[in-house]
Amino acid sequence: MNKGELFKKIPKVDELLENSIIIEQMEAYPRVTILEAIRKELDKLREIIKQADSEFEKIDTYIASLPNKIAYEIVKANESHLKRVINATGTIVHTNLGRSLLAESAVKKVAEVAQGYSNLEYNLEAGKRGSRYSHVEELLGKITGAESAIVVNNNASAVMLILSTLSKNKEAIVSRGELVEIGGSFRVPAVMEQSGAKLVDVGTTNKTHPEDYIEAINEETGVLLKVHTSNYRIMGFTESVGLDELVKIGREHNVPVVEDIGSGVLIDLSKYGLEHEPTVQESIEAGIEILSFSGDKLLGGPQAGIIVGKKEYIDKMKKNPLTRAIRIDKFTIAALEETLKLYLDEEVAINSIPTIKMATMGIQKLEEKSNELFKLITELDIAAKIEIVDQVSQIGGGAMPMSELPTKAIEIRPENMNVALLEKRLRNYKNPIITRVYKNTLLLDVRTISESEYKIVVEALGTVFKKESSYE
Ligand SMILES: *Cc1c(COP(=O)(O)O)cnc(C)c1O
């Protein structure tokens, strides 16, 4: 056989469209997808023939299997781009993997509101137009102790709205030690600039004193801003001005104090063996005027930026045209209301909000979970050394950066495959599994894998170990 013969063997598009395997696909998928897959596979084939200078028989076999290859391509092309994945990294609020999972009641509510009409902006009692913010305002007040609340797209936009409303063309005084960058695209100075506030940084990187704020206050001052330095800590010779003190300075000079607290913790998690993270309630009790936080970090709800505080300021924000541009949608409101309702009983919150549940999961439970997964994986009889090991999980999302939560992980040391290939195959599995590679072993942290996902993990391992391990 020679190249010329191979080129002649390339089937025409019309021929392929009459192949039984392809006809079967036509019942399930749009014609454009099918034509695209055919063209893509034919291009690939032409390229293979062009490049080849031996082993023409192999290419002949390849041509024979073309309809199957096209069918596979069609199925792949039709897969959703956004997929559910299994998080085996142990990082709970994993920004790349969608941060918080919703509680069951929140998921149900979102589906309900998605399928039917709702009173999103309709006051059922009065029979006239209502406010979308009304659905969560009262609950937020009850839980945090704040006078009033508004919820926007995310915490970055919340900070922007606060500054744009209270400090546009005015000076916002912030400690130099708090001019932080949080996860790539949120930089405090940049957000301040966008909002139209004039940044005035006081103090030094490691130390800021009360006088630093006091000396900077003048008639141009809009707010005193405090930013929780979520994802980093300065250790050693440091000093910052506490909330109580800052609130006192603000009152004395008639300047509102606003805080970006980041993670939005509503329960004192130190009771459950975690590092103390400042709670929203503590800031409200300290008398802070306005406070903002994320809905999908440690709060464990949907992506949102929650602003709570004094009514006179929140009312101004509601009138700011920016609010319309960053407003939340009905799905967020549905999920947030249900999540917040769970907080009315702390025990319920701990047990039913996935983020909090995973963060407070005790070592005994983790041991049970790891034993169960270990048993299932060893039953597979794969070519690997498998062990249960002590490891550490992280909260993630910029919360509690210094906390290392003791956890249990399944450690897999493949015998005939390098660990990077194993990691890649699991990541590219039809239900992607995101794992951690550590010192030539693959780790599955059971903290962030739910028991209902075990079956998929085991199936995936069985499949990827069965594949030939030569090249990919
Ligand atoms: C995470 C974080 C933000 C950004 O919040 P998003 O909800 O992601 O917009 C802003 N400030 C602080 C202190 C944070 O930790």
Ligand as a Chemical Component Dictionary entry (heavy atoms), coordinates in Angstrom:
data_LIG
# 
_chem_comp.id                   LIG 
_chem_comp.type                 NON-POLYMER 
_chem_comp.pdbx_formal_charge   0 
_chem_comp.three_letter_code    LIG 
# 
loop_
_chem_comp_atom.comp_id 
_chem_comp_atom.atom_id 
_chem_comp_atom.alt_atom_id 
_chem_comp_atom.type_symbol 
_chem_comp_atom.charge 
_chem_comp_atom.model_Cartn_x 
_chem_comp_atom.model_Cartn_y 
_chem_comp_atom.model_Cartn_z 
_chem_comp_atom.pdbx_ordinal 
LIG C1 C1 C 0 -12.599 37.566 49.049 1  
LIG C2 C2 C 0 -12.496 38.970 49.449 2  
LIG C3 C3 C 0 -12.993 39.977 48.621 3  
LIG C4 C4 C 0 -13.641 39.675 47.296 4  
LIG O1 O1 O 0 -14.891 39.084 47.499 5  
LIG P1 P1 P 0 -15.731 38.496 46.250 6  
LIG O2 O2 O 0 -16.998 38.013 46.876 7  
LIG O3 O3 O 0 -14.896 37.420 45.681 8  
LIG O4 O4 O 0 -15.948 39.609 45.309 9  
LIG C5 C5 C 0 -12.891 41.278 49.036 10 
LIG N1 N1 N 0 -12.305 41.586 50.217 11 
LIG C6 C6 C 0 -11.811 40.635 51.053 12 
LIG C7 C7 C 0 -11.178 41.052 52.329 13 
LIG C8 C8 C 0 -11.901 39.290 50.692 14 
LIG O5 O5 O 0 -11.399 38.348 51.500 15 
# 
loop_
_chem_comp_bond.comp_id 
_chem_comp_bond.atom_id_1 
_chem_comp_bond.atom_id_2 
_chem_comp_bond.value_order 
_chem_comp_bond.pdbx_ordinal 
LIG C1 C2 SING 1  
LIG C2 C3 SING 2  
LIG C2 C8 DOUB 3  
LIG C3 C4 SING 4  
LIG C3 C5 DOUB 5  
LIG C4 O1 SING 6  
LIG O1 P1 SING 7  
LIG P1 O2 DOUB 8  
LIG P1 O3 SING 9  
LIG P1 O4 SING 10 
LIG C5 N1 SING 11 
LIG N1 C6 DOUB 12 
LIG C6 C7 SING 13 
LIG C6 C8 SING 14 
LIG C8 O5 SING 15 
# 
